[in-house]
Amino acid sequence: MGFLSMDGVSPARRVASAVVAVVLILIIGYLFGLRGMRFFLVPTGSMEPTLLRRDYIVSLTERTYHRGDIVVLRDPTEPGAYLVKRIVGMPGDILSIDGGALFINDAYASEPYILEPMMISLNPPIEVPDGQIWVLGDNRNASEDSLTWGHGIYLDDVVGKVRFIYHPFSRMGSVVSYPLTNTEGG
């Protein structure tokens, strides 16, 4: 028969509760302190159909980012505001848009996630400068992004990669990035 304290809780249960509390504190410290976990509300429909206006999302800071990643970034036009976009170009990439399609380094890039073909062109092609990325919304024809700004975003302005939708509950789940490459694998 086990021992009970004056309040009716066994010492083993107290130790288990303390261990659970310490583990939770470590996990929360890791996510917020080391991984920069942040919570955001998607402000516009510029990422439809992937993310909808009024989705609540979680982002985590990454060591590196890749083409196809959906990221939260500081809005270059409105101090203190944030945007959600997809990375389509990394430093050194040559980007163009022609006939509603994206071309990376002179080869077609399949983008099955976009809402509709782009009604804008990017010609002559641009080269993404060192230390910058190019970002576009998945709803290309209704998005303020690198195309409308005419420039990329500094990597330092990326807050984190979108990892999870936590509200509305009907859309709750992981947000998976699409590995964006051109037809030549680059």
VOGU-3710 file (C-alpha; in Angstrom, 3 decimals, decimal comma):
1> mgflsmdgvs> 0,000/0,000/0,000  1,383/3,424/-1,019  1,822/6,381/1,234  -0,442/9,402/1,052  0,363/12,877/2,185  -1,957/14,959/4,318  -3,715/16,236/1,176  -4,282/12,702/-0,169  -1,744/12,854/-3,038  0,954/10,202/-3,234
11> parrvasavv> 4,637/11,227/-3,467  4,900/9,402/-6,828  2,052/11,496/-8,231  3,734/14,682/-6,976  7,002/13,710/-8,698  5,159/12,847/-11,941  3,369/16,214/-11,870  6,661/18,037/-11,319  8,314/16,167/-14,206  5,401/16,995/-16,532
21> avvliliigy> 5,594/20,673/-15,498  9,364/20,822/-16,134  8,994/19,134/-19,544  6,238/21,588/-20,549  8,362/24,544/-19,445  11,323/23,243/-21,480  9,160/22,715/-24,591  7,600/26,167/-24,300  11,030/27,733/-23,697  12,440/25,960/-26,758
31> lfglrgmrff> 9,540/26,971/-29,034  9,362/30,608/-27,946  12,997/31,253/-27,023  15,043/29,280/-29,521  12,631/28,766/-32,410  10,943/32,184/-32,266  7,404/30,797/-32,278  4,916/33,541/-33,113  1,197/33,726/-33,783  -0,374/35,730/-36,616
41> lvptgsmept> -3,680/36,454/-38,292  -3,643/36,264/-42,099  -4,725/39,815/-43,003  -5,726/39,457/-46,670  -6,714/36,967/-49,356  -3,331/37,275/-51,102  -2,358/33,695/-50,185  -5,595/32,026/-51,328  -6,227/29,173/-51,810  -3,389/28,004/-49,490
51> llrrdyivsl> -4,177/30,369/-46,612  -7,474/32,170/-46,270  -8,117/35,636/-44,920  -8,686/35,381/-41,155  -6,737/32,097/-40,748  -4,725/32,109/-37,526  -1,238/30,708/-38,066  1,925/29,756/-36,184  5,398/30,512/-37,528  8,810/29,251/-36,424
61> tertyhrgdi> 12,180/30,824/-37,152  14,345/28,658/-39,412  18,102/28,611/-39,960  17,601/28,583/-43,721  14,705/29,253/-46,039  13,996/27,741/-49,435  11,978/28,441/-52,545  8,408/27,343/-51,911  8,434/28,140/-48,189  5,495/30,186/-46,926
71> vvlrdptepg> 6,876/32,858/-44,620  5,779/35,724/-42,407  7,748/38,894/-43,121  7,839/42,495/-42,058  5,740/44,626/-44,406  8,151/46,877/-46,341  5,434/49,485/-46,887  3,878/49,693/-43,413  6,103/49,776/-40,320  4,979/47,371/-37,595
81> aylvkrivgm> 2,810/45,296/-39,960  3,401/41,765/-41,198  2,596/39,887/-44,393  2,451/36,234/-45,414  3,979/35,276/-48,779  5,676/32,398/-50,598  9,379/32,507/-51,449  9,830/32,149/-55,228  13,377/33,399/-55,618  16,591/33,007/-53,649
91> pgdilsidgg> 19,771/35,107/-53,931  21,245/34,752/-57,420  18,061/33,358/-59,022  16,959/34,921/-62,289  13,163/35,309/-62,351  10,747/36,128/-65,128  7,003/35,829/-65,650  5,634/35,266/-69,113  2,279/33,967/-70,329  1,003/33,644/-66,754
101> alfindayas> 3,880/31,351/-65,705  6,914/31,762/-63,471  10,362/30,994/-64,858  13,324/30,426/-62,535  16,776/30,558/-64,120  15,245/30,452/-67,622  13,149/27,319/-67,016  9,417/26,913/-66,265  8,477/26,415/-62,591  5,291/24,468/-61,873
111> epyilepmmi> 3,129/26,134/-59,226  0,004/24,017/-58,643  -0,908/26,030/-55,529  -1,637/29,377/-57,240  -5,237/30,524/-57,516  -5,074/31,436/-61,211  -2,477/32,261/-63,874  -0,741/35,590/-63,422  -2,030/38,464/-65,524  1,234/40,362/-65,163
121> slnppievpd> 4,591/39,871/-66,793  8,091/40,317/-65,471  10,211/41,074/-68,453  13,093/41,775/-68,610  14,039/39,141/-66,030  15,425/40,229/-62,672  18,251/38,712/-60,650  17,570/38,376/-56,914  20,355/40,299/-55,104  22,554/38,718/-52,428
131> gqiwvlgdnr> 20,905/38,739/-49,013  17,409/39,039/-50,486  14,528/36,799/-51,517  11,594/37,373/-53,851  8,142/36,677/-52,442  4,759/36,380/-54,137  1,257/35,662/-52,893  -0,488/32,517/-54,167  -3,347/34,746/-55,314  -0,948/36,507/-57,673
141> nasedsltwg> -3,455/38,853/-59,268  -4,574/40,229/-55,885  -1,341/40,404/-53,927  1,045/43,153/-52,884  4,423/41,481/-53,095  7,824/41,702/-54,758  6,145/42,288/-58,128  4,266/45,367/-56,945  7,149/46,641/-54,779  9,654/46,084/-57,587
151> hgiylddvvg> 12,205/44,563/-55,220  12,938/41,634/-52,966  12,878/41,346/-49,204  15,982/41,141/-47,046  16,343/37,783/-45,317  16,540/39,682/-42,010  12,925/40,787/-42,572  11,651/37,200/-42,540  10,065/36,472/-39,165  9,514/32,749/-39,662
161> kvrfiyhpfs> 8,154/29,911/-41,733  4,428/29,220/-41,452  3,996/25,786/-39,863  0,421/25,456/-38,635  -3,128/26,822/-38,913  -4,761/26,757/-35,483  -8,022/28,550/-36,233  -10,646/28,153/-37,589  -10,828/24,623/-36,247  -12,218/23,329/-39,544
171> rmgsvvsypl> -8,888/24,278/-41,203  -6,599/23,316/-38,318  -3,469/21,471/-39,385  0,066/21,649/-40,716  0,987/24,035/-43,509  3,259/22,183/-45,900  5,619/24,101/-48,160  5,812/23,107/-51,805  9,383/22,477/-53,010  9,577/25,019/-55,811
181> tntegg> 12,028/24,104/-58,551  12,114/24,679/-62,268  11,712/21,944/-64,901  15,470/21,457/-64,897  15,476/20,739/-61,156  17,117/24,018/-60,225
//
